[in-house]
Amino acid sequence: MPYKNIAVIGAGTIGTPIAKALVQEGANVVVFTRPASSSGKDLPEAIKVVAVDFEDVSALSAAIKENNVEVVISTVGSAGLEGQTILGDAAKKGGAKLFVPSEFGFATIGATKGVFAVKEKVANHLKSIGLPAIRVFTGLFIPFIPWVLNVDSGKIQIIGTGDVKATYTHPNDIAGFVAYVLTHLPASELEDKVFRIQGESASLNEIAAYYGTKHPVEHVEEISSDAFKNLLQGVIASGVGGTVPEGTDSSNGLWAGHAWTGIKEGLGL
């Protein structure tokens, strides 16, 4: 096993399944949570949970060193993305050999705007301090599709034509993939590598068709209820929502024999 001792920062939508998948692969897992957070309380007993200040490099590095952590996986949400430079510094100081930043979304290489630019900034920081890293691009989480399409409104709201394909992947598949490659691939095939995975490539119109006649489709210029929905649909409509460039292969094949969850299955449609 290339890496045995792994820390997961955060125990939310993607952190929890990653931690569980790592245990299933035989890794020793510690989850770092914020002192005031209640996340992590429902994790299996095999997973150690440590409360630590994510903004305290000394405290973080000490926790990393104390637990002999080789790999640090960040699963922080958008509010914590900027702070990953601190997490990287702490990982480096604590002796970690590999850092997995909180990408888990659309590809961000070369991004210059918004949260995508922040992720690119973090990747560049890790490179500048000499800490090897991997970036995992997954597209949109399948369970988030109803929210992005504003299905609760009674309609499916689509910005643009809805004909542009994008990548969608289930969090359980993302977690399993991350756990598999970290515990099976040699370090030389992980350090400073980019992995592009996808459960399914589909257009919003194709996804709307999966719902049948349950919800009428409405093409809109924006979804007034949430700016982030507009941002995500804008990425999809612009044609950069696919994680796997045309003419290239996804990284799915690295997890040999795995059956990836599609959109209909993932949404129970």
Residue pairs with C-beta under 8 A, 6 or more apart in sequence:
1 26
1 27
1 183
1 184
2 182
2 183
2 184
2 185
2 186
2 187
2 190
3 27
3 70
3 71
3 97
3 98
3 182
3 183
3 187
4 26
4 27
4 28
4 70
5 27
5 28
5 30
5 67
5 68
5 69
5 70
5 71
6 22
6 27
6 28
6 29
6 30
6 69
6 70
6 71
6 72
6 73
6 182
7 29
7 30
7 31
7 32
7 63
7 64
7 67
7 69
7 71
7 72
7 73
7 96
8 15
8 18
8 19
8 22
8 29
8 30
8 31
8 32
8 73
8 75
9 15
9 31
9 32
9 54
9 72
9 73
9 74
9 75
9 76
9 87
10 31
10 32
10 33
10 39
10 74
10 75
10 76
10 77
10 80
10 102
11 19
11 31
11 33
11 37
11 39
11 40
11 43
11 49
11 75
12 39
12 75
12 77
13 75
13 141
13 171
14 75
14 104
14 141
14 171
14 174
14 175
15 31
15 39
15 73
15 75
16 39
16 42
16 43
17 171
17 172
17 174
17 175
17 176
18 73
18 75
18 174
18 175
18 178
18 179
19 29
19 31
19 43
19 47
20 43
20 44
20 47
20 175
21 172
21 175
21 176
21 178
21 179
21 180
22 29
22 178
22 179
22 182
22 183
23 29
23 44
23 46
23 47
24 179
25 179
25 180
25 182
25 183
25 184
26 183
27 179
27 182
27 183
29 46
29 47
29 48
30 47
30 48
30 49
30 50
30 63
30 67
30 69
31 40
31 43
31 47
31 48
31 49
31 50
32 50
32 51
32 52
32 54
32 60
32 63
33 39
33 40
33 49
33 50
33 51
33 52
34 51
34 52
34 53
34 54
35 51
35 52
35 53
37 51
40 47
40 49
41 49
43 49
48 67
50 63
50 67
52 59
52 60
52 63
53 59
53 60
54 60
54 76
54 80
54 83
54 86
54 87
55 83
55 86
57 86
57 89
57 90
57 93
60 86
60 87
60 90
60 91
60 94
61 89
61 90
61 91
61 93
61 94
62 94
63 94
64 72
64 90
64 91
64 93
64 94
64 95
64 96
65 94
65 95
69 91
69 94
69 95
69 96
70 96
70 97
70 98
71 96
71 97
71 98
71 99
71 100
71 182
72 87
72 91
72 96
72 98
72 99
72 100
73 99
73 100
73 178
74 84
74 87
74 99
74 100
74 101
74 102
75 102
75 104
76 83
76 84
76 87
76 102
77 102
78 115
80 102
81 102
81 115
81 118
81 119
81 122
82 118
84 101
84 102
84 122
84 125
85 121
85 122
85 125
87 99
88 99
88 101
88 122
88 125
88 126
88 129
88 131
89 129
91 99
91 131
92 129
92 130
92 131
96 131
97 132
97 187
98 131
98 132
98 133
98 134
98 182
98 187
98 190
98 191
99 126
99 131
99 132
99 133
100 133
100 134
100 136
100 178
100 182
101 119
101 122
101 123
101 126
101 133
101 135
102 119
103 119
103 135
103 136
103 137
103 138
104 136
104 138
104 141
104 174
105 119
105 137
105 138
105 139
105 140
106 116
106 137
106 139
106 140
106 166
106 167
106 235
106 240
106 241
106 243
107 137
107 196
107 240
107 243
108 116
108 117
108 119
108 120
108 123
108 135
108 137
109 120
109 123
109 135
109 194
110 120
111 117
111 119
111 120
112 120
114 231
123 133
123 135
126 132
126 133
127 133
127 192
132 190
132 191
132 192
133 191
133 192
134 181
134 190
134 191
134 192
134 193
134 194
134 195
135 193
135 194
135 195
136 174
136 177
136 178
136 195
136 197
137 167
137 194
137 195
137 196
137 197
137 243
138 167
138 169
138 174
138 197
138 198
138 243
139 166
139 167
139 168
139 169
139 198
139 241
139 242
139 243
140 148
140 166
140 167
140 168
140 169
140 232
140 236
140 241
141 168
141 169
141 170
141 171
141 174
142 168
142 169
142 170
142 171
142 199
142 200
142 261
142 263
142 266
142 267
143 170
143 171
143 266
143 267
145 168
145 207
145 263
145 267
146 152
146 267
147 229
148 229
148 232
148 233
149 156
149 157
149 158
149 204
149 207
149 208
150 156
150 157
150 223
150 225
150 226
150 229
151 211
151 215
153 225
154 215
155 215
155 216
155 217
155 218
156 204
156 208
156 211
156 215
156 216
156 217
156 218
157 218
157 219
157 220
157 223
158 204
158 205
158 208
158 217
158 218
158 219
158 220
158 233
159 219
159 220
159 221
159 222
159 223
159 230
159 233
159 234
159 237
160 219
160 233
160 236
160 237
161 205
161 219
161 237
162 203
162 204
162 205
162 208
162 217
162 219
163 203
163 205
164 203
164 204
164 236
164 237
164 238
164 239
164 241
165 201
165 202
165 203
165 206
165 241
165 242
166 201
166 202
166 203
166 204
166 235
166 236
166 241
166 242
167 198
167 199
167 200
167 201
167 241
167 242
167 243
167 244
168 198
168 199
168 200
168 201
168 202
168 207
168 263
168 266
169 197
169 198
169 199
169 200
169 260
169 261
170 199
170 260
170 261
170 266
172 261
173 197
173 199
173 258
173 260
173 261
174 197
176 255
176 258
177 195
177 197
177 251
177 252
177 254
177 255
177 258
180 254
180 255
180 258
181 190
181 195
181 254
181 255
182 190
185 254
195 251
195 254
196 243
196 244
196 248
196 250
196 251
197 243
197 250
197 251
197 252
198 242
198 243
198 244
198 250
198 252
198 260
199 260
199 261
199 262
199 263
199 266
200 260
200 262
200 263
201 242
201 244
202 263
204 233
204 236
205 217
207 263
208 215
208 217
210 263
210 264
210 267
210 269
211 269
212 269
222 230
223 229
223 230
223 233
235 241
243 250
244 250
252 258
252 260
263 269
